[in-house]
Amino acid sequence: MIDVRIKLLRPTARLPERMTEGAAGLDCRSAAETKIRVYPECRAVVPLGFAVEVPPGWAMHIVSRSGLAFGEGVVEYWGTIDSDYRGEVKALLLNHGDRAYDVEPGERCCQAIFLPVPEVRLSVVDELLPSARGANGTGSTGKKASRRRCPDIWHEYRYGSEYCTTCGTKEGE
């Protein structure tokens, strides 16, 4: 357990809160006084209304809420709050959906997770030790992608729909 000091900066701010006993993240709410519209393929900054004092050796990360990402296509760019930052924490949301999304005042729009950050010493070497993976990059382990492709893009099915958002193909065809 770590102790984190938090300061509410706006009258509309609320403390981040764990929604279930086993949740890794603390849900954060918009502290904006009015709704913030995030248009498709656009981003918007959402004030969360608080500042934190993260202990040395730790970082707070602002990440997506899975329901918002899966259901609406709205994701949080991973934001890192360093232990020496004391300004207002904000969410940077990106809408990958096909329609505008309104973040309402007080709405849970992202979550905060705390992770340890060890001190690192980098050592320049002429050669790296070999590994089984070697230089094989993204997608080199596990299953290959099983989703079908439209011309140059992956099929994407919105939550609750059986049709591709790009070409209209019915899932399974």
Helices and strands as residue ranges (DSSP letters): E 5-8, E 26-29, E 36-38, E 43-47, E 50-53, E 58-63, H 66-72, E 74-76, E 79-81, E 90-95, E 101-103, E 108-116, E 149-150, E 153-154
